[in-house]
Amino acid sequence: MKDYLISGLDIGSSNIRLAVAQKIKGSQKIEMLGTVSCPSSGIRRGAITDIQGVASSIKSVLEEVERTIGKTISRIYVNIGGSHILTIKNRGVVVISRADGEISQEDVNRVILGAEAISLPKNREIIHVVPQEFIIDEERGIKDPLGMHGIRLEVEALIIHGSASFLKNFNKCLEEAGLKIEDTVISPLSSARAVLSKRQKELGVAMLDIGGGTTGMAVFEEGDLLHTAILPLGSSHITSDIAIGLQIDIDVAERLKVEYGSAMSSEIPKTEKIEFSKVDSGEGEFSRREIAGIIEARLYEIFDMANKELNKIGKASLLPAGAVITGGGSKLPFLVDLAKKVLKLPCQIGFPQESEFGGIIDKINDPSFASTAGLLLWGKDALEREKEGRFSLSGVGFGARVRKIFKTFLP
């Protein structure tokens, strides 16, 4: 396999991030070449409000990273978010086609296609088909049935779907910026790829990616994806709460949150004050404990919503590897302590795994770059699968897409 450029584009409500890496022949790592971030425009709480604004922001990071690395980028791995993304379960069933009963790749593709044959409203479109387990003649718990023998093959799968109009607008933004999509990944899955280890996924873990307008969530157990959700709250809601509560400008509220914020008000002395002149021109002072109280209330709500999602699948307080929290909103002091209190799970901050990256990794070693880093690793995985000859990255049509999805989610 020749050296190959991989580009990951994270389009968030607050920032747009683009990272480029190179897969070097013979190396297990990908070499970081450049990363760029800029404030996003035209997207709010995961929803596109201005196609030209989003396209302009994409062009801005694209031009800057191309200047940095001295190469042109035309194809990218890109994530999508937003509370329009929903998950349902479905089952596919087929009779094994070969006379000797050996399961072929064609059988696997057919059964996954069968799982996707689900009635959705016309305004919904399938994004991912994620096999959870295969069943051969009522024998459950099979991860990869290829080459096994039987008469009947079944699959239980998660069908992740989103708004068709959002996806069309999203694609148009990228076309306006002159880019072609290599693959589209929902943001909780790209973040999970970067920050979670195989052991955590085997034991049982919840990943929370606190973004600007939303919080992505993915739950794994025994290596399988059990559940995903996009919670309609993020760190920008905390900033708005501070601005409203203290009756100050939104930019000043953001500075207060970043420079003086805390996730637990009980950890801040009652007497501690912040002079207004430290964050803006003017006189007066703020109570740091009051600011922490505003932040704590909103974070408590986010973690409580996450706990309700865990309750839906019967996993509240029952994940041995706990919760891994990442994203730009995860950097507040004492956030882990609050998460432990609400989720009743061991918790930690998730960073992209340095062992998978080489080159200049200082910028990527940051929770806010988790989703971007995950997109690069998603691309690396695709290249390695292509090398194995299990399917073609350049394949077109629905069958090729299903094969790609199938191999992506198998351990």
Secondary structure, 3 states (H helix, E strand, C coil): CCCEEEEEEEECCCEEEEEEEEECCCCCCEEEEEEEEEECCCEECCEECCHHHHHHHHHHHHHHHHHHHCCCCCEEEEEECCCCCEEEEEEEEEECCCCCCECCHHHHHHHHHHHHCCCCCCCEEEEEEEEEEEEECCEEEECCCCCCECCEEEEEEEEEEEEHHHHHHHHHHHHHCCCEEEEEEEHHHHHHHHHCCHHHHHHCEEEEEECCCCEEEEEEECCEEEEEEEECCCHHHHHHHHHHHHCCCHHHHHHHHHHHCCCCHHHCCCCCEEEHHHCCCCCCEEEHHHHHHHHHHHHHHHHHHHHHHHHHCCCCCCCCCCEEEECHHHCCCCHHHHHHHHHCCCEEECCCCHHHEEECCCCCCCHHHHHHHHHHHHHHHHHHHHHHCCCCCCCCCHHHHHHHHHHHHCC
